[in-house]
Amino acid sequence: MTQLYQPNEGMNMLPVQTSTIDTHEISRCEEQPQVKDHGRKLNPIQKTDLTIKESIYHAFWKDDVLRAVEYDQIDVDVKNGIAYLNGHIVSTSSQARIENALRVVPDILGIRNNLVLDDKLIMEVASSLGRLEHTYKCKFFTGASHGVVSLNGVVGNEKIKLLVEKVVANNSKVRGVINNVRDSTSKLELKDQTFLQPVIGEVIYFHDGISGVVKQVIINPNNRLVIAMILQGNFTDARFESNSSTYGKLQIPEQLVIVPMDAVRYLTKVSGFLFIHSNERTRYLDFDPDIYIAPDHAWTPPYPYCPKDVLFPAEYQNAHIQIADEPEEFPFGAIVEDASIREQFFATDSMGL
């Protein structure tokens, strides 16, 4: 359960039980972003909310531990004096520091705490894997870093390895699953697995300086990792280049293209850079809405995304999986990526890593 802290006269924060994280996740996505001053005059409530928000971030920055570990992982929004905290933090110790920092911030009418703690998430994940360990006679070791869960262990075959990934991804608080579980029937291969989440609206630059804006992301629901992003922009197209010599310089129309995450060289919260040039048309594809689907309403996207930000490859539409009594009986075929999609985008693996 999330908690709403209401400061009293002595600035003590008493927890009041409110609705669940899933409810607030929907609320966060339905709410309009904090109003910013773009030349418009803000009303007094909006001005106060912006002041409170700045004060909260300043209070976090003043705490050495929060500044070093948690500051970039916490999103703060303030509406009508209520502060909404979203994101992932490491532990209950960090939560205590956050609560202490907020005690000195004036004018807060309440605090809606939707932060997910790694130490609690690890316990939830370990519990969910208990039946798998019993069924397949194996042991898994789990860790988490700001919502990104890592899995380790040894299993009897590749199917069980991917089943483990799927079970962990069923937890809506998980941002992504890094699967280091080893198949005992295969040779040990160490992979450099990178977790990337492009921010909706950020600018992504091709290697030749051409840029596009992230409109949506493509997610593998079996591990909740972003495997590609949809960019909107004016990109180089051979058809227009060939015509330009005859008809003069033409305005290239705005396009939507799919760029796999393995093309990303560097990514921050405000911009990203690719390894590829905009004219390398074999390295990315035009967006085709027919091969993607929107997630089911019951599916919660990984933070910080909202449902409208996410698409799945169409082959995941009916992907369901259950734990069977015997290793070979579960419907594994439903969660294996279609080869044509994988070959088009992701020469490395299903996680785009």
N, C-alpha and C positions, 0 to 999 in steps of 0.2 A: 504494500500500500504506500502511496506517496503521502507526504505530510504537508500541511499548511501551517506555517509558523506565523503567529500573530504577536508582535512585540507588545509587551505591556509597559507600564510607566517606568519600570526599572530596567527596560530593555532585555528582559528575560524572554526567551522564545519557547512557548509551550506548544508541543506537537498536537495537532488536531487531525484525526483521521479523515481523509477525503477519499475521492474515487481512485480507481486504479491507474497504473501507468498507461495502459492501453488507451483509456479514456482521454487522458491528458495528451497523449501523442496525437490523437485525432484533433483535439482542441488546438494544439500547437500548429498543426498544418492548416486548420481552417481559419485561424486568426490571421489578419493582415499583418505584415511586418511592421515593426516600430516605425512610426512616421518620422521622416527626416526633413530637415529644413532645406528645400531647394528653391529658395527665394520666396516661399510662401510664409505668411505670418502664422506662427503656431499659437494655439489657444493656451491659456494658463495651465490646464491639466497636462497637455502634451509637453510643455516646457518643464514642468515638474517631473514628469516621467523620464524625460531625457536626462535631467540632472541626477535623478536617482540612479539611473542606469550607469552613468559615468562614475558616480560615487561608488557603486558596487564594484565595478572593475578596478577602480583605484584601490579599494580596500583589499581586494584579492592580490593586487600587485605588491602591496606593502608586506604581505606575508611571504617570507623567503621560500618556503616549501611550495605554497600554492603557485607562486610565480614560476618556479622551476619545473613543476610537475603537472599542474592542473590548469594553469591560466588559459592556455590555448584550447583546452578541451571543454570549457564551460561556455554555453551560450546564455546570455541574459537578455530578457525582454521585460519591459515594465509597462503595464497598462492600468490606468486609474489607481496608481499607487501600489499595485500588486506586482511583485517581482516574480518572474517565472524563470527557473533554472532548469536547463536541459543539457544533456550530454552524459559523458562517462567519466568517472573518477576512480582512483585506485582503491581506496579503502575507507573504512569508517573513521580512521584517523583524519583523512582529508576532509570528510564530511564535517567533523568536529571543528576543524580549522575554518571551513567555510562559514559555519554557523557563528563562530566567534568573530570572524571578520565582518559579518553582516550586522552584528550588534551595534557597531559604531556608525552605521549609515542612517542618517536622519530621514524622516518623512515616509518611511516604508510602512504601508498599511497591512501588508501580509506577504508571505513568501511561499510560493508554490514550488516545492522541491521535487523535480522529476529526474534527478540525477541517478544513474545506475552505477552501483559499486562493483568493482572487479572481484573483490573477495567474496561477495554474495553470489555473483554470477558464476564464479568457479564452482561453488557448492551446488548450484542448480544444475550446471552442466554435468558435474560428476554424478549427481543423483540420477539424471536422465540416462546416463550410460551404464548404470548398474545392471539393467536387464540384459544388455548386449554382452557385458562381461560374463554374466552367468551363462547365457545361451551359447556363446562362442568360445568359452574357456580362455579368456584373454584379460589383460589389464591395460587400462588407458591412463595416461598422465596428462593432465590439462593445466593450462595456464591462461591468463587473460591480461591484456594491456589495453586499457581504455575501450573495452568492449570487443576487442579482436581476440578470439579464442584460438589457442594453439593446441593441437592434439599430437600426442606421441604414444608409441606402443608398437606391438607386433601382432599381426593377425594372419589368418591362414590363407587368405586370397584377396584379390583386388576388390571383389564385390563387397566384402565385409568392410574394407577400408572406406569405400564410398558410402556405405550404409551408415557408418559412424558419423561421417561428415553431415549426412542428411539429418540424422537425429539431433545433432547439436544445432543445426540451422533452424530447427523447428522452434527454438527459443527466440521469441521476437525481440529480446533485449540484446541479442548477439549482433554485432556489426559485420562480422565476417569470420570465416573459419579457415585457419591455416592448417592444412592436414599433413602432418609429418609422420603419420602412422605408416609403418613399413609392412609390406607384403612379404611374408617369409618365403614365398615361392619365387620371388624376383631378386635380382641383384640390388644391392644397396646403392641408391642413387640420390645424392644430396642436391636439392634444388634451392636456388635463391628465390624465395617466395616473398613478394612485396605486396603490401596492402595499400591500395590507392582508392580514394574517394573524391573525384572531381566535384567541385561545388557548382550547383546550378547557377548559371549566370556568369561564371568566371570566363576569362578570355584565355584561349589556348592558341599558341603560336606554332605553326609549322616551322621547319628548319630554315626556310627561305623568307621568313618574316610574315607570310600570309596568316591571318588569324580568323578564328571562329569563336562563337560563344556556346558554352555547354547548355543545351536545352533539356536533355533527358539523359538518363544512364540506362544501360542494359545490364541486368543483374542475373546471375545464376542462382535460382532460388534454393538449390541444393547445398550451397555454401554461403549464400548472401554476399558474395563478392561481386564488385563491378567488373564486368569483362569487356565492356566497350562503352563509348559515350557518343551521343548524337550532337554534332556540332552544326551550328547555323552560321553561314557566312558566304562570302564571294570567293570561290576557290577556282584555281586554274583548271580549265577544261579544254582538251585538245580540239574539240569541235569549234569552239569560239576562237581559239588561237589560229586555226587554219583559215577561218573566214575573215579574220581581222586584216589580213594582207590584201584582200579584195575589196572589202567594204569599209576599211578604216578601222580604227580602234572601237571595239564594241564593249558595252557595259555587260559584264558577266552577271547573270541573274543570281539572286540569293539561293543557296542550296542547303539541303540537309544531308550530312554524310555521317557514316558510322566509322569511328576510329577505334581500333582495339587498344586495350590498356598497355599491351606490350610495346606500343609505339611511343609511350610517354617517357621522356628523358628526365623531366623535373616537374614537380607539382607542388603548389602552395594553395592557400585558401583564396588567393586573388588572381593567380595566373598559372599557366602551365606551358611547357615547351616539349615539342615532339622531336623524335629522331629523324622523321621523314619530311620530305619536301611536299608542297601542295600539289606538284605535278606527278607524284608517284601514285598514279591511280590504281595500281595493283595492290597497294598497301592499305587502302580504305575503300569503302563502298558507298554508293548512293543509298540513302535511306529508303527502304521498301516497307511500307506499313503492313503489307500482307504477311510478312514473316515474323511479326512481333505481336504480342498481346499485352493488354494491361493486366496487372495482378488482380486476383480475386479480392473482393472487398474485405474478406476476413484476414487477408495477409497483411502483416505490418512490415513496412520497409525498414531496413537498417537505418539507424540514426546517422546523419541528419536529414535523410530524404523523406519526402511525403509521397503518398500514393501516386499523385499525378506526375511525379518526377521519374517514375520507374517503368520500364518495359521488360518483358521476358521474351526470349526466343520462343516461337510458337510451339515447338516440340515439347515444352514444359507444361502445356495446358492441362494435361491429364496425368501429370506426374504425381503418383501417390506411392507410398512405400510403407510397409509394416514389418515389424520384427517377426520372423517365423520361428517355428520350433526347430527347424534344421537349416543350416547355412545356405543350402542350395534352393530352398523353397520360396524365398521372398521374391517379389516381382521386380527384380533388379533392372530389367530392361527398360522400365519406365523412367529411370533416372539417368540413363546413359545419354550423353549428348549425341545428337544426330551428326554423322560424319561430315555431311556437306556443310553444315554451319561451322563446325570446328575447323575444317580445312580452309574455308573462306577467310575466317578471321584470325584464328588463334593457332599458329603453328606450334606453340609451346604446349599448352594444356588448357583444360576447361576453365581455369581460373584466370586466364589471360596474363599469367605471370612469367 
